[in-house]
Amino acid sequence: MTDKTQASAEAALDEIRSVTSVVLPDPPPAAPNYAEAQGPLADEIRKRIAEIDIRDTGSIVHFGARAQNELQEISQAMLADVKNKDVGPAGESLRDIVTTIRGFSVSELDVRRKRSWWERLTGRAAPFAKFVANYEQVQSQIDRITSDLDGHQHRLLKDIKSLDLLYDRTLAFYDELALYIAAGEEKLALIDRDEVPAKEAAVKAAPENDQVMAAQELRDLRAARDDLERRVHDLKLTRQVTMQSLPSIRLVQENDKSLITKINSTLVNTVPLWETQLAQAVTIQRSAQAAKAVKEANDLTNDLLTANAKNLRQANATIRTEVERGVFDIESVRGANAELIATIEDSLRIADEGKARRAAAETELQQMEAQLRTTLSAARASQTPAQAAARS
């Protein structure tokens, strides 16, 4: 909140106290009656009775209208001043500022919170970066909203004063209507008690040629009397509605007083407290971020020490195992020796088997050769001399 707004809110305190301390008077419990009225009140009623000319319809139609002129001027002045003014913005500004402050999510302040898939998809800022951006935006919003609240405060002060004047004039109109109603009722009583009976007697006493005119005058009198009665009834209805408007004006004024007190308290007390708390929140968050960075550095150091120790143990075991090994493993020598012996044995066995097969083949060859010789010898013995000569 700017210093100018703060100074304006504090300067308005005295004016707020003065307008909120005004006590509005209550309307009188009962309407005056001419028969019971005395002194100035009776004189005022008689003045209004004198405004009625039973033979003038216009005086009946406009009876009591003068009482509303001053009230109408005040109402029109107020409407001309507030016709473009929405009553809601003052309360809306309060809701805006609360919504702005409540817009901070506690989870957003947690720098360890992992971003959701939607935040990663849309490229939203990291929690702390978003927090700082929100704080900068909130500060400008608070300056704007508090300036608006200060404007609403001054307008409400003006409205309350206008409502005081409107209430006074409405109450005066209410009392004035009561005087006109009392005057109208007294005039009706006079017509019913004196003028109508006198006119009826005049009709009866009039010559036959004048009775028609006299009867018409009697009907006109009764019609005017009925018009006056309806006018008085309308004035009673108007007074009743006016009486209902008095607590309505008071209720609106009380609401405005409560709202202006709340606005001033928000400007003078609440907003500075919010700004202080926000500043503390930023400092605390930055401290938490620094502590997190230190913790991560310490965790990294510890992780490196642990990993290096494990790697050293594993590497040492591998190296010492290789150092303690011979050039050839005894298992490898034993296997190679067994394979060599088996190879020599296989060679000897194969050689013996080859010799045996060759000896058998030699014997078989000799037998086949002997058989061939025998067969050839038998073939020569069975030939004729001519065949032998031919073969030769």
Kinemage of the C-alpha trace (Angstrom):
@kinemage 1
@onewidth
@group {chain A} dominant
@subgroup {mainchain}
@vectorlist {calphas} color= white
{ca met a 1} P 0.000 0.000 0.000
{ca thr a 2} L 1.333 3.442 -0.936
{ca asp a 3} L 2.106 6.098 1.686
{ca lys a 4} L -0.525 8.395 0.163
{ca thr a 5} L -3.280 5.798 0.621
{ca gln a 6} L -2.113 5.081 4.178
{ca ala a 7} L -2.167 8.777 5.085
{ca ser a 8} L -5.605 9.250 3.503
{ca ala a 9} L -7.031 6.307 5.466
{ca glu a 10} L -5.657 7.605 8.761
{ca ala a 11} L -6.917 11.132 8.048
{ca ala a 12} L -10.453 9.805 7.499
{ca leu a 13} L -10.683 8.328 11.013
{ca asp a 14} L -12.108 11.491 12.626
{ca glu a 15} L -14.700 11.896 9.899
{ca ile a 16} L -15.689 8.231 10.228
{ca arg a 17} L -16.147 8.637 13.998
{ca ser a 18} L -18.358 11.681 13.491
{ca val a 19} L -20.680 10.091 10.920
{ca thr a 20} L -20.953 6.783 12.761
{ca ser a 21} L -21.876 8.522 16.024
{ca val a 22} L -24.995 10.179 14.552
{ca val a 23} L -28.206 8.805 16.081
{ca leu a 24} L -31.249 9.053 13.816
{ca pro a 25} L -34.584 9.925 15.464
{ca asp a 26} L -37.477 7.492 15.429
{ca pro a 27} L -40.821 8.376 13.784
{ca pro a 28} L -43.685 9.363 16.128
{ca pro a 29} L -45.742 6.445 17.440
{ca ala a 30} L -49.131 7.795 16.281
{ca ala a 31} L -50.551 10.307 13.803
{ca pro a 32} L -51.995 13.574 15.172
{ca asn a 33} L -55.744 14.054 15.502
{ca tyr a 34} L -57.362 17.459 15.050
{ca ala a 35} L -59.724 16.953 17.930
{ca glu a 36} L -56.791 16.302 20.263
{ca ala a 37} L -54.337 18.724 18.691
{ca gln a 38} L -53.498 21.893 20.551
{ca gly a 39} L -51.515 25.029 20.018
{ca pro a 40} L -49.196 25.197 16.980
{ca leu a 41} L -50.115 21.678 15.862
{ca ala a 42} L -53.797 22.621 15.603
{ca asp a 43} L -52.845 25.754 13.709
{ca glu a 44} L -50.825 23.722 11.188
{ca ile a 45} L -53.774 21.383 10.610
{ca arg a 46} L -56.135 24.336 10.102
{ca lys a 47} L -53.752 25.791 7.495
{ca arg a 48} L -53.951 22.579 5.526
{ca ile a 49} L -57.722 22.419 5.875
{ca ala a 50} L -57.826 25.883 4.322
{ca glu a 51} L -56.013 24.485 1.232
{ca ile a 52} L -59.083 22.392 0.379
{ca asp a 53} L -61.709 24.034 -1.801
{ca ile a 54} L -64.434 21.470 -2.167
{ca arg a 55} L -65.660 23.191 -5.304
{ca asp a 56} L -62.197 23.060 -6.911
{ca thr a 57} L -61.254 19.568 -8.092
{ca gly a 58} L -57.626 20.682 -8.574
{ca ser a 59} L -57.231 21.520 -4.894
{ca ile a 60} L -58.372 17.993 -4.020
{ca val a 61} L -56.120 16.301 -6.575
{ca his a 62} L -53.052 18.266 -5.423
{ca phe a 63} L -53.901 18.074 -1.730
{ca gly a 64} L -50.690 17.044 0.096
{ca ala a 65} L -48.503 17.252 -3.018
{ca arg a 66} L -46.555 20.222 -1.671
{ca ala a 67} L -45.239 18.106 1.180
{ca gln a 68} L -43.333 15.870 -1.223
{ca asn a 69} L -41.609 18.584 -3.229
{ca glu a 70} L -38.655 19.082 -0.891
{ca leu a 71} L -38.180 15.344 -0.385
{ca gln a 72} L -38.265 14.799 -4.145
{ca glu a 73} L -35.553 17.406 -4.628
{ca ile a 74} L -33.270 15.601 -2.164
{ca ser a 75} L -33.928 12.209 -3.747
{ca gln a 76} L -33.285 13.500 -7.237
{ca ala a 77} L -30.046 15.098 -6.090
{ca met a 78} L -28.885 11.795 -4.637
{ca leu a 79} L -29.911 9.846 -7.731
{ca ala a 80} L -28.133 12.327 -9.976
{ca asp a 81} L -24.979 11.796 -7.931
{ca val a 82} L -25.063 7.999 -7.769
{ca lys a 83} L -26.933 6.912 -10.905
{ca asn a 84} L -23.726 5.472 -12.398
{ca lys a 85} L -22.400 4.143 -9.125
{ca asp a 86} L -22.547 0.485 -8.311
{ca val a 87} L -22.938 -0.251 -4.627
{ca gly a 88} L -21.077 -3.532 -5.044
{ca pro a 89} L -17.480 -2.469 -5.765
{ca ala a 90} L -16.659 -1.668 -2.129
{ca gly a 91} L -17.529 -5.165 -0.986
{ca glu a 92} L -16.042 -6.562 -4.188
{ca ser a 93} L -12.729 -4.862 -3.436
{ca leu a 94} L -12.629 -6.513 -0.030
{ca arg a 95} L -13.287 -9.884 -1.642
{ca asp a 96} L -10.605 -9.175 -4.246
{ca ile a 97} L -7.951 -8.446 -1.673
{ca val a 98} L -8.834 -11.538 0.372
{ca thr a 99} L -8.806 -13.649 -2.789
{ca thr a 100} L -5.444 -12.179 -3.771
{ca ile a 101} L -3.883 -13.100 -0.454
{ca arg a 102} L -5.526 -16.514 -0.351
{ca gly a 103} L -4.238 -17.107 -3.868
{ca phe a 104} L -0.977 -18.322 -2.328
{ca ser a 105} L -1.023 -22.089 -2.134
{ca val a 106} L 0.937 -23.619 0.744
{ca ser a 107} L 2.149 -26.382 -1.579
{ca glu a 108} L 3.541 -23.757 -3.959
{ca leu a 109} L 5.924 -22.630 -1.201
{ca asp a 110} L 7.485 -26.096 -0.964
{ca val a 111} L 10.627 -26.009 -3.104
{ca arg a 112} L 10.922 -29.795 -2.810
{ca arg a 113} L 7.568 -30.318 -4.456
{ca lys a 114} L 7.791 -32.008 -7.829
{ca arg a 115} L 6.008 -30.269 -10.651
{ca ser a 116} L 2.888 -31.984 -11.920
{ca trp a 117} L 2.678 -33.380 -15.438
{ca trp a 118} L 0.517 -30.410 -16.415
{ca glu a 119} L 3.120 -27.961 -15.134
{ca arg a 120} L 5.837 -29.790 -17.037
{ca leu a 121} L 3.673 -29.907 -20.172
{ca thr a 122} L 2.831 -26.204 -20.070
{ca gly a 123} L 6.315 -25.162 -18.984
{ca arg a 124} L 5.151 -23.571 -15.753
{ca ala a 125} L 7.826 -22.072 -13.517
{ca ala a 126} L 9.370 -23.893 -10.598
{ca pro a 127} L 7.548 -23.444 -7.259
{ca phe a 128} L 9.851 -20.793 -5.787
{ca ala a 129} L 10.120 -18.833 -9.028
{ca lys a 130} L 6.333 -18.848 -9.232
{ca phe a 131} L 6.116 -17.740 -5.607
{ca val a 132} L 8.379 -14.751 -6.208
{ca ala a 133} L 6.428 -13.833 -9.349
{ca asn a 134} L 3.176 -14.076 -7.394
{ca tyr a 135} L 4.553 -11.848 -4.664
{ca glu a 136} L 5.602 -9.140 -7.094
{ca gln a 137} L 2.185 -9.279 -8.738
{ca val a 138} L 0.373 -9.195 -5.384
{ca gln a 139} L 2.258 -6.074 -4.293
{ca ser a 140} L 1.085 -4.116 -7.313
{ca gln a 141} L -2.427 -5.503 -6.899
{ca ile a 142} L -2.515 -4.467 -3.248
{ca asp a 143} L -1.477 -0.926 -4.177
{ca arg a 144} L -4.242 -0.725 -6.768
{ca ile a 145} L -6.933 -2.308 -4.577
{ca thr a 146} L -6.098 -0.208 -1.519
{ca ser a 147} L -6.343 2.903 -3.681
{ca asp a 148} L -9.787 1.737 -4.847
{ca leu a 149} L -10.808 1.004 -1.256
{ca asp a 150} L -9.775 4.491 -0.215
{ca gly a 151} L -11.951 5.924 -2.994
{ca his a 152} L -14.897 3.762 -1.875
{ca gln a 153} L -14.347 4.956 1.692
{ca his a 154} L -14.706 8.618 0.743
{ca arg a 155} L -17.720 7.931 -1.455
{ca leu a 156} L -19.411 6.003 1.346
{ca leu a 157} L -18.774 8.886 3.751
{ca lys a 158} L -20.527 11.179 1.303
{ca asp a 159} L -23.389 8.700 0.926
{ca ile a 160} L -23.852 8.441 4.687
{ca lys a 161} L -24.146 12.218 4.989
{ca ser a 162} L -26.605 12.266 2.104
{ca leu a 163} L -28.600 9.504 3.766
{ca asp a 164} L -28.706 11.532 6.983
{ca leu a 165} L -30.236 14.414 5.064
{ca leu a 166} L -32.596 12.076 3.192
{ca tyr a 167} L -33.722 10.479 6.456
{ca asp a 168} L -34.422 13.863 8.034
{ca arg a 169} L -36.399 15.017 5.019
{ca thr a 170} L -38.257 11.710 4.795
{ca leu a 171} L -39.162 11.927 8.464
{ca ala a 172} L -40.360 15.512 7.928
{ca phe a 173} L -42.397 14.316 4.940
{ca tyr a 174} L -43.831 11.552 7.143
{ca asp a 175} L -44.892 14.097 9.744
{ca glu a 176} L -46.234 16.434 7.061
{ca leu a 177} L -48.344 13.646 5.608
{ca ala a 178} L -49.800 13.070 9.060
{ca leu a 179} L -50.868 16.734 9.190
{ca tyr a 180} L -52.475 16.515 5.753
{ca ile a 181} L -54.269 13.295 6.690
{ca ala a 182} L -55.588 14.876 9.887
{ca ala a 183} L -56.688 17.926 7.890
{ca gly a 184} L -58.383 15.769 5.243
{ca glu a 185} L -60.193 13.663 7.837
{ca glu a 186} L -61.367 16.798 9.644
{ca lys a 187} L -62.564 18.288 6.361
{ca leu a 188} L -64.454 15.065 5.555
{ca ala a 189} L -66.054 15.181 8.990
{ca leu a 190} L -67.103 18.815 8.441
{ca ile a 191} L -68.580 17.966 5.033
{ca asp a 192} L -70.475 14.981 6.426
{ca arg a 193} L -71.644 16.893 9.511
{ca asp a 194} L -72.422 20.340 8.056
{ca glu a 195} L -72.180 20.791 4.297
{ca val a 196} L -73.963 17.641 3.059
{ca pro a 197} L -76.929 17.965 5.465
{ca ala a 198} L -77.173 21.679 4.649
{ca lys a 199} L -77.157 20.948 0.929
{ca glu a 200} L -79.781 18.205 1.362
{ca ala a 201} L -82.004 20.633 3.251
{ca ala a 202} L -81.466 23.222 0.492
{ca val a 203} L -82.559 20.697 -2.132
{ca lys a 204} L -85.728 19.953 -0.210
{ca ala a 205} L -86.464 23.645 0.341
{ca ala a 206} L -85.707 24.708 -3.233
{ca pro a 207} L -88.580 25.524 -5.581
{ca glu a 208} L -89.504 22.805 -8.021
{ca asn a 209} L -87.826 24.595 -10.907
{ca asp a 210} L -84.546 24.875 -8.960
{ca gln a 211} L -84.519 21.380 -7.467
{ca val a 212} L -82.676 19.882 -10.433
{ca met a 213} L -79.800 22.345 -10.048
{ca ala a 214} L -79.785 21.964 -6.296
{ca ala a 215} L -79.717 18.160 -6.629
{ca gln a 216} L -76.813 18.417 -9.086
{ca glu a 217} L -74.930 20.584 -6.623
{ca leu a 218} L -75.562 17.955 -3.960
{ca arg a 219} L -74.233 15.200 -6.255
{ca asp a 220} L -71.180 17.342 -7.075
{ca leu a 221} L -70.589 17.900 -3.366
{ca arg a 222} L -70.808 14.201 -2.628
{ca ala a 223} L -68.543 13.386 -5.603
{ca ala a 224} L -66.013 15.950 -4.396
{ca arg a 225} L -66.301 14.511 -0.906
{ca asp a 226} L -65.625 10.988 -2.275
{ca asp a 227} L -62.614 12.317 -4.244
{ca leu a 228} L -61.262 13.874 -1.069
{ca glu a 229} L -61.803 10.625 0.809
{ca arg a 230} L -59.847 8.707 -1.857
{ca arg a 231} L -57.112 11.333 -1.756
{ca val a 232} L -56.853 11.007 2.030
{ca his a 233} L -56.706 7.230 1.650
{ca asp a 234} L -53.862 7.596 -0.869
{ca leu a 235} L -52.054 9.874 1.566
{ca lys a 236} L -52.422 7.219 4.286
{ca leu a 237} L -50.938 4.598 1.952
{ca thr a 238} L -48.126 6.979 1.067
{ca arg a 239} L -47.456 7.609 4.750
{ca gln a 240} L -47.325 3.886 5.406
{ca val a 241} L -44.822 3.373 2.573
{ca thr a 242} L -42.826 6.354 3.832
{ca met a 243} L -42.771 4.816 7.297
{ca gln a 244} L -41.394 1.607 5.783
{ca ser a 245} L -38.697 3.541 3.925
{ca leu a 246} L -37.369 5.080 7.141
{ca pro a 247} L -35.944 1.819 8.574
{ca ser a 248} L -34.770 0.926 5.077
{ca ile a 249} L -32.735 4.132 4.900
{ca arg a 250} L -31.419 3.453 8.390
{ca leu a 251} L -30.486 -0.120 7.453
{ca val a 252} L -28.618 1.001 4.339
{ca gln a 253} L -26.847 3.648 6.381
{ca glu a 254} L -25.889 1.185 9.091
{ca asn a 255} L -24.522 -1.170 6.446
{ca asp a 256} L -22.523 1.673 4.928
{ca lys a 257} L -21.177 2.591 8.354
{ca ser a 258} L -20.156 -0.994 9.043
{ca leu a 259} L -18.569 -1.299 5.632
{ca ile a 260} L -16.652 1.965 5.903
{ca thr a 261} L -15.375 0.938 9.339
{ca lys a 262} L -14.269 -2.390 7.898
{ca ile a 263} L -12.583 -0.707 4.934
{ca asn a 264} L -10.712 1.719 7.186
{ca ser a 265} L -9.616 -1.091 9.489
{ca thr a 266} L -8.407 -3.038 6.472
{ca leu a 267} L -6.422 -0.080 5.158
{ca val a 268} L -4.937 1.011 8.488
{ca asn a 269} L -4.339 -2.355 10.170
{ca thr a 270} L -4.839 -5.402 7.985
{ca val a 271} L -3.067 -4.482 4.749
{ca pro a 272} L 0.220 -3.419 6.432
{ca leu a 273} L 0.141 -6.670 8.410
{ca trp a 274} L -0.387 -8.663 5.225
{ca glu a 275} L 2.492 -6.883 3.532
{ca thr a 276} L 4.749 -7.607 6.519
{ca gln a 277} L 3.751 -11.253 6.522
{ca leu a 278} L 4.365 -11.506 2.780
{ca ala a 279} L 7.825 -9.973 3.179
{ca gln a 280} L 8.567 -12.467 5.929
{ca ala a 281} L 7.299 -15.290 3.753
{ca val a 282} L 9.724 -14.326 0.987
{ca thr a 283} L 12.644 -14.092 3.444
{ca ile a 284} L 11.761 -17.420 5.024
{ca gln a 285} L 11.439 -19.023 1.625
{ca arg a 286} L 14.802 -17.716 0.492
{ca ser a 287} L 16.375 -18.981 3.731
{ca ala a 288} L 14.779 -22.371 3.128
{ca gln a 289} L 16.162 -22.401 -0.400
{ca ala a 290} L 19.671 -21.554 0.862
{ca ala a 291} L 19.408 -24.267 3.539
{ca lys a 292} L 18.314 -26.722 0.856
{ca ala a 293} L 21.346 -25.831 -1.274
{ca val a 294} L 23.688 -26.357 1.718
{ca lys a 295} L 21.995 -29.660 2.503
{ca glu a 296} L 22.360 -30.815 -1.083
{ca ala a 297} L 26.080 -29.898 -1.031
{ca asn a 298} L 26.602 -31.801 2.235
{ca asp a 299} L 24.609 -34.758 0.927
{ca leu a 300} L 26.752 -34.775 -2.225
{ca thr a 301} L 29.956 -34.770 -0.146
{ca asn a 302} L 28.722 -37.648 1.991
{ca asp a 303} L 27.594 -39.569 -1.078
{ca leu a 304} L 31.035 -39.107 -2.679
{ca leu a 305} L 32.833 -40.273 0.478
{ca thr a 306} L 30.646 -43.358 0.734
{ca ala a 307} L 30.897 -44.177 -2.975
{ca asn a 308} L 34.696 -43.695 -2.996
{ca ala a 309} L 35.115 -45.978 0.008
{ca lys a 310} L 33.030 -48.690 -1.638
{ca asn a 311} L 34.899 -48.308 -4.929
{ca leu a 312} L 38.282 -48.485 -3.128
{ca arg a 313} L 37.334 -51.686 -1.352
{ca gln a 314} L 36.124 -53.310 -4.552
{ca ala a 315} L 39.153 -52.205 -6.569
{ca asn a 316} L 41.574 -53.343 -3.814
{ca ala a 317} L 39.972 -56.781 -3.674
{ca thr a 318} L 40.231 -57.160 -7.449
{ca ile a 319} L 43.867 -56.037 -7.571
{ca arg a 320} L 45.024 -58.170 -4.644
{ca thr a 321} L 43.308 -61.213 -6.110
{ca glu a 322} L 45.153 -60.770 -9.393
{ca val a 323} L 48.468 -60.091 -7.663
{ca glu a 324} L 48.260 -63.294 -5.616
{ca arg a 325} L 47.486 -65.454 -8.652
{ca gly a 326} L 50.336 -67.430 -10.333
{ca val a 327} L 51.337 -67.098 -13.948
{ca phe a 328} L 49.238 -70.167 -14.642
{ca asp a 329} L 46.476 -71.463 -12.495
{ca ile a 330} L 47.071 -75.008 -11.224
{ca glu a 331} L 43.618 -75.891 -12.417
{ca ser a 332} L 44.531 -74.761 -15.919
{ca val a 333} L 47.824 -76.749 -15.829
{ca arg a 334} L 46.034 -79.822 -14.494
{ca gly a 335} L 43.419 -79.571 -17.233
{ca ala a 336} L 46.015 -79.029 -19.938
{ca asn a 337} L 48.051 -82.029 -18.700
{ca ala a 338} L 44.981 -84.246 -18.682
{ca glu a 339} L 44.096 -83.092 -22.167
{ca leu a 340} L 47.661 -83.786 -23.344
{ca ile a 341} L 47.679 -87.313 -21.883
{ca ala a 342} L 44.314 -88.001 -23.438
{ca thr a 343} L 45.629 -86.729 -26.762
{ca ile a 344} L 48.687 -89.032 -26.635
{ca glu a 345} L 46.537 -91.974 -25.629
{ca asp a 346} L 44.153 -91.173 -28.474
{ca ser a 347} L 47.087 -91.029 -30.887
{ca leu a 348} L 48.444 -94.410 -29.727
{ca arg a 349} L 45.022 -95.995 -29.850
{ca ile a 350} L 44.325 -94.638 -33.302
{ca ala a 351} L 47.774 -95.854 -34.510
{ca asp a 352} L 47.122 -99.360 -33.116
{ca glu a 353} L 43.720 -99.414 -34.719
{ca gly a 354} L 45.287 -98.338 -38.038
{ca lys a 355} L 47.870 -101.085 -37.878
{ca ala a 356} L 45.222 -103.712 -37.159
{ca arg a 357} L 43.085 -102.481 -40.037
{ca arg a 358} L 46.062 -102.533 -42.414
{ca ala a 359} L 47.013 -106.084 -41.359
{ca ala a 360} L 43.445 -107.245 -41.879
{ca ala a 361} L 43.325 -105.523 -45.217
{ca glu a 362} L 46.628 -107.119 -46.244
{ca thr a 363} L 45.290 -110.605 -45.436
{ca glu a 364} L 42.081 -109.883 -47.259
{ca leu a 365} L 44.006 -108.611 -50.303
{ca gln a 366} L 46.035 -111.790 -50.424
{ca gln a 367} L 42.883 -113.863 -50.272
{ca met a 368} L 41.234 -111.824 -53.040
{ca glu a 369} L 44.370 -112.128 -55.179
{ca ala a 370} L 44.447 -115.937 -54.644
{ca gln a 371} L 40.782 -116.179 -55.550
{ca leu a 372} L 41.385 -114.138 -58.713
{ca arg a 373} L 44.275 -116.336 -59.747
{ca thr a 374} L 42.241 -119.468 -59.179
{ca thr a 375} L 39.374 -118.104 -61.239
{ca leu a 376} L 41.679 -117.122 -64.112
{ca ser a 377} L 43.371 -120.535 -64.108
{ca ala a 378} L 40.015 -122.290 -64.322
{ca ala a 379} L 38.970 -120.093 -67.220
{ca arg a 380} L 42.093 -120.951 -69.255
{ca ala a 381} L 41.629 -124.685 -68.765
{ca ser a 382} L 38.115 -124.644 -70.267
{ca gln a 383} L 39.069 -122.869 -73.577
{ca thr a 384} L 39.421 -124.683 -77.065
{ca pro a 385} L 42.672 -124.509 -79.045
{ca ala a 386} L 41.022 -122.089 -81.531
{ca gln a 387} L 39.838 -119.788 -78.693
{ca ala a 388} L 43.224 -119.907 -77.110
{ca ala a 389} L 44.835 -119.034 -80.461
{ca ala a 390} L 42.360 -116.237 -80.942
{ca arg a 391} L 43.073 -114.871 -77.452
{ca ser a 392} L 46.720 -115.152 -78.232
